[in-house]
Amino acid sequence: MGHRGLAFVLLGLVLMASLAMGVFIVGSFTVYPGYRTRKFHEAESDKPVKCVVQLEHPSPRPVTIEDPEWIGLLGRSWSGANYHRPNHPHGEKAYYLRVTRASSRVDQYLVSLDRRGEEYDYFYVVNRSGNSTQFGSAFRAPGLRRLFDHPLLK
């Protein structure tokens, strides 16, 4: 084998090693559920002080909830949130939720209540930039359905 053949073999090995490393990194850090759950909980460390809730369809005016009890329930529910791959929901109701934090940061979520029951309810982290909306990771949290039975949201 000449120098040219050896160069092609080495180039092939380097390409295969870099491809394997890329697959490992993507598989370990972006798909791994514990990583996304941990990142969500780190971002949620700033306590909410006010929530604006709006039903997706039909879209009445938004409802502002500053009730400390409701906000506390929201925090406790989301402290048990776990990342999951969303299945195609059989949506019963969907709510847009804007949460204002003590640091004045505003986070947005889409909460979907599934008609199959509470174990299928989930929420998405919503990222907005300009006129575009991107739905991030989906999470399941215990007690989501009870939160949205609030009298103001009926």
C-alpha atoms as a printed R data frame, in Angstrom:
    type eleno elety resid chain resno       x      y      z
1   ATOM     1    CA   MET     A     1   0.000  0.000  0.000
2   ATOM     2    CA   GLY     A     2   1.403  3.364 -0.973
3   ATOM     3    CA   HIS     A     3   1.311  6.684  0.804
4   ATOM     4    CA   ARG     A     4  -1.936  7.592 -0.920
5   ATOM     5    CA   GLY     A     5  -3.694  4.423  0.275
6   ATOM     6    CA   LEU     A     6  -2.451  4.917  3.831
7   ATOM     7    CA   ALA     A     7  -3.711  8.513  3.799
8   ATOM     8    CA   PHE     A     8  -7.206  7.372  2.727
9   ATOM     9    CA   VAL     A     9  -7.304  4.707  5.444
10  ATOM    10    CA   LEU     A    10  -6.261  7.232  8.116
11  ATOM    11    CA   LEU     A    11  -8.785  9.778  6.820
12  ATOM    12    CA   GLY     A    12 -11.521  7.134  6.957
13  ATOM    13    CA   LEU     A    13 -10.612  6.211 10.537
14  ATOM    14    CA   VAL     A    14 -10.614  9.856 11.633
15  ATOM    15    CA   LEU     A    15 -14.017 10.439  9.998
16  ATOM    16    CA   MET     A    16 -15.504  7.337 11.599
17  ATOM    17    CA   ALA     A    17 -14.116  8.283 15.037
18  ATOM    18    CA   SER     A    18 -15.512 11.817 14.776
19  ATOM    19    CA   LEU     A    19 -18.909 10.472 13.659
20  ATOM    20    CA   ALA     A    20 -18.977  8.038 16.597
21  ATOM    21    CA   MET     A    21 -18.058 10.825 19.012
22  ATOM    22    CA   GLY     A    22 -20.794 13.072 17.585
23  ATOM    23    CA   VAL     A    23 -23.397 10.331 17.993
24  ATOM    24    CA   PHE     A    24 -22.247  9.749 21.576
25  ATOM    25    CA   ILE     A    25 -22.450 13.453 22.466
26  ATOM    26    CA   VAL     A    26 -25.883 13.940 20.906
27  ATOM    27    CA   GLY     A    27 -27.194 10.741 22.445
28  ATOM    28    CA   SER     A    28 -25.800 11.448 25.891
29  ATOM    29    CA   PHE     A    29 -26.588 15.093 26.397
30  ATOM    30    CA   THR     A    30 -29.556 16.145 24.285
31  ATOM    31    CA   VAL     A    31 -31.692 13.024 24.230
32  ATOM    32    CA   TYR     A    32 -30.905 11.831 27.736
33  ATOM    33    CA   PRO     A    33 -34.064 12.571 29.783
34  ATOM    34    CA   GLY     A    34 -32.233 13.224 33.059
35  ATOM    35    CA   TYR     A    35 -30.206 15.992 31.443
36  ATOM    36    CA   ARG     A    36 -33.291 17.860 30.194
37  ATOM    37    CA   THR     A    37 -35.091 17.381 33.499
38  ATOM    38    CA   ARG     A    38 -32.102 18.713 35.429
39  ATOM    39    CA   LYS     A    39 -31.802 21.740 33.102
40  ATOM    40    CA   PHE     A    40 -35.521 22.482 33.552
41  ATOM    41    CA   HIS     A    41 -35.273 22.350 37.351
42  ATOM    42    CA   GLU     A    42 -32.203 24.626 37.312
43  ATOM    43    CA   ALA     A    43 -34.143 27.185 35.246
44  ATOM    44    CA   GLU     A    44 -37.126 26.921 37.602
45  ATOM    45    CA   SER     A    45 -35.139 27.778 40.731
46  ATOM    46    CA   ASP     A    46 -36.413 31.398 40.563
47  ATOM    47    CA   LYS     A    47 -39.850 31.344 42.244
48  ATOM    48    CA   PRO     A    48 -42.931 32.532 40.297
49  ATOM    49    CA   VAL     A    49 -44.877 35.547 41.597
50  ATOM    50    CA   LYS     A    50 -47.602 35.948 38.938
51  ATOM    51    CA   CYS     A    51 -49.145 33.787 36.221
52  ATOM    52    CA   VAL     A    52 -51.165 34.860 33.202
53  ATOM    53    CA   VAL     A    53 -53.258 31.980 31.844
54  ATOM    54    CA   GLN     A    54 -55.091 31.924 28.527
55  ATOM    55    CA   LEU     A    55 -57.154 29.107 27.045
56  ATOM    56    CA   GLU     A    56 -55.848 28.288 23.559
57  ATOM    57    CA   HIS     A    57 -59.227 27.806 21.784
58  ATOM    58    CA   PRO     A    58 -61.557 29.662 22.084
59  ATOM    59    CA   SER     A    59 -59.346 32.496 23.168
60  ATOM    60    CA   PRO     A    60 -61.039 34.663 25.789
61  ATOM    61    CA   ARG     A    61 -59.085 37.358 27.506
62  ATOM    62    CA   PRO     A    62 -56.177 36.159 29.645
63  ATOM    63    CA   VAL     A    63 -56.655 35.567 33.367
64  ATOM    64    CA   THR     A    64 -54.006 36.845 35.780
65  ATOM    65    CA   ILE     A    65 -53.522 34.691 38.866
66  ATOM    66    CA   GLU     A    66 -51.519 36.109 41.756
67  ATOM    67    CA   ASP     A    67 -52.980 33.771 44.376
68  ATOM    68    CA   PRO     A    68 -50.000 32.509 46.438
69  ATOM    69    CA   GLU     A    69 -51.740 29.186 47.058
70  ATOM    70    CA   TRP     A    70 -52.240 28.506 43.318
71  ATOM    71    CA   ILE     A    71 -48.698 29.617 42.503
72  ATOM    72    CA   GLY     A    72 -47.393 27.372 45.302
73  ATOM    73    CA   LEU     A    73 -49.313 24.421 43.822
74  ATOM    74    CA   LEU     A    74 -47.807 25.202 40.427
75  ATOM    75    CA   GLY     A    75 -44.307 25.214 41.926
76  ATOM    76    CA   ARG     A    76 -44.887 21.928 43.768
77  ATOM    77    CA   SER     A    77 -46.342 20.308 40.654
78  ATOM    78    CA   TRP     A    78 -43.440 21.390 38.470
79  ATOM    79    CA   SER     A    79 -40.865 20.379 41.061
80  ATOM    80    CA   GLY     A    80 -41.913 16.811 40.234
81  ATOM    81    CA   ALA     A    81 -41.748 17.375 36.455
82  ATOM    82    CA   ASN     A    82 -39.934 14.833 34.311
83  ATOM    83    CA   TYR     A    83 -38.926 15.094 30.671
84  ATOM    84    CA   HIS     A    84 -40.779 12.809 28.292
85  ATOM    85    CA   ARG     A    85 -41.114 12.434 24.579
86  ATOM    86    CA   PRO     A    86 -44.558 13.778 23.781
87  ATOM    87    CA   ASN     A    87 -46.921 11.364 22.151
88  ATOM    88    CA   HIS     A    88 -49.567 12.745 19.861
89  ATOM    89    CA   PRO     A    89 -52.004 14.230 22.324
90  ATOM    90    CA   HIS     A    90 -55.728 13.744 22.253
91  ATOM    91    CA   GLY     A    91 -56.145 17.282 23.488
92  ATOM    92    CA   GLU     A    92 -59.039 18.243 25.675
93  ATOM    93    CA   LYS     A    93 -57.818 21.723 26.533
94  ATOM    94    CA   ALA     A    94 -54.640 23.678 26.009
95  ATOM    95    CA   TYR     A    95 -53.537 26.708 27.990
96  ATOM    96    CA   TYR     A    96 -50.820 29.245 27.350
97  ATOM    97    CA   LEU     A    97 -49.124 30.177 30.581
98  ATOM    98    CA   ARG     A    98 -46.840 33.188 31.131
99  ATOM    99    CA   VAL     A    99 -45.030 32.996 34.453
100 ATOM   100    CA   THR     A   100 -43.423 36.128 35.895
101 ATOM   101    CA   ARG     A   101 -40.609 35.305 38.287
102 ATOM   102    CA   ALA     A   102 -39.288 37.232 41.290
103 ATOM   103    CA   SER     A   103 -36.341 38.362 39.127
104 ATOM   104    CA   SER     A   104 -38.815 39.821 36.549
105 ATOM   105    CA   ARG     A   105 -37.965 37.055 34.077
106 ATOM   106    CA   VAL     A   106 -41.006 35.870 32.109
107 ATOM   107    CA   ASP     A   107 -41.225 32.227 30.999
108 ATOM   108    CA   GLN     A   108 -43.876 30.810 28.688
109 ATOM   109    CA   TYR     A   109 -45.406 27.354 28.560
110 ATOM   110    CA   LEU     A   110 -48.102 25.466 26.700
111 ATOM   111    CA   VAL     A   111 -50.037 23.134 29.002
112 ATOM   112    CA   SER     A   112 -51.997 20.369 27.283
113 ATOM   113    CA   LEU     A   113 -54.669 18.413 29.147
114 ATOM   114    CA   ASP     A   114 -55.326 15.116 27.402
115 ATOM   115    CA   ARG     A   115 -58.836 13.668 27.232
116 ATOM   116    CA   ARG     A   116 -57.413 10.201 28.050
117 ATOM   117    CA   GLY     A   117 -56.639 11.289 31.604
118 ATOM   118    CA   GLU     A   118 -54.195 12.966 33.934
119 ATOM   119    CA   GLU     A   119 -51.323 10.565 33.265
120 ATOM   120    CA   TYR     A   120 -51.162 11.903 29.668
121 ATOM   121    CA   ASP     A   121 -51.139 15.632 30.550
122 ATOM   122    CA   TYR     A   122 -47.929 17.504 29.790
123 ATOM   123    CA   PHE     A   123 -46.477 20.962 29.243
124 ATOM   124    CA   TYR     A   124 -44.033 22.392 26.726
125 ATOM   125    CA   VAL     A   125 -41.456 25.069 27.348
126 ATOM   126    CA   VAL     A   126 -42.171 27.801 24.765
127 ATOM   127    CA   ASN     A   127 -39.369 29.915 23.309
128 ATOM   128    CA   ARG     A   128 -40.295 33.054 21.406
129 ATOM   129    CA   SER     A   129 -37.981 35.164 19.330
130 ATOM   130    CA   GLY     A   130 -39.400 37.879 17.127
131 ATOM   131    CA   ASN     A   131 -42.515 36.562 15.408
132 ATOM   132    CA   SER     A   132 -41.593 32.888 15.664
133 ATOM   133    CA   THR     A   133 -42.621 30.409 18.328
134 ATOM   134    CA   GLN     A   134 -40.589 27.294 19.066
135 ATOM   135    CA   PHE     A   135 -41.748 24.529 21.348
136 ATOM   136    CA   GLY     A   136 -38.940 23.092 23.429
137 ATOM   137    CA   SER     A   137 -38.866 20.041 25.648
138 ATOM   138    CA   ALA     A   138 -42.047 18.449 26.921
139 ATOM   139    CA   PHE     A   139 -42.521 17.512 30.570
140 ATOM   140    CA   ARG     A   140 -45.075 15.622 32.607
141 ATOM   141    CA   ALA     A   141 -45.880 16.984 36.035
142 ATOM   142    CA   PRO     A   142 -48.120 15.564 38.752
143 ATOM   143    CA   GLY     A   143 -51.293 17.515 39.464
144 ATOM   144    CA   LEU     A   144 -51.460 19.619 36.281
145 ATOM   145    CA   ARG     A   145 -55.166 18.958 35.794
146 ATOM   146    CA   ARG     A   146 -56.068 20.034 39.350
147 ATOM   147    CA   LEU     A   147 -54.264 23.351 38.817
148 ATOM   148    CA   PHE     A   148 -56.434 24.235 35.843
149 ATOM   149    CA   ASP     A   149 -59.690 23.502 37.696
150 ATOM   150    CA   HIS     A   150 -59.298 26.950 39.302
151 ATOM   151    CA   PRO     A   151 -62.628 28.872 39.388
152 ATOM   152    CA   LEU     A   152 -61.141 31.794 37.447
153 ATOM   153    CA   LEU     A   153 -60.261 29.459 34.554
154 ATOM   154    CA   LYS     A   154 -63.765 28.022 34.073
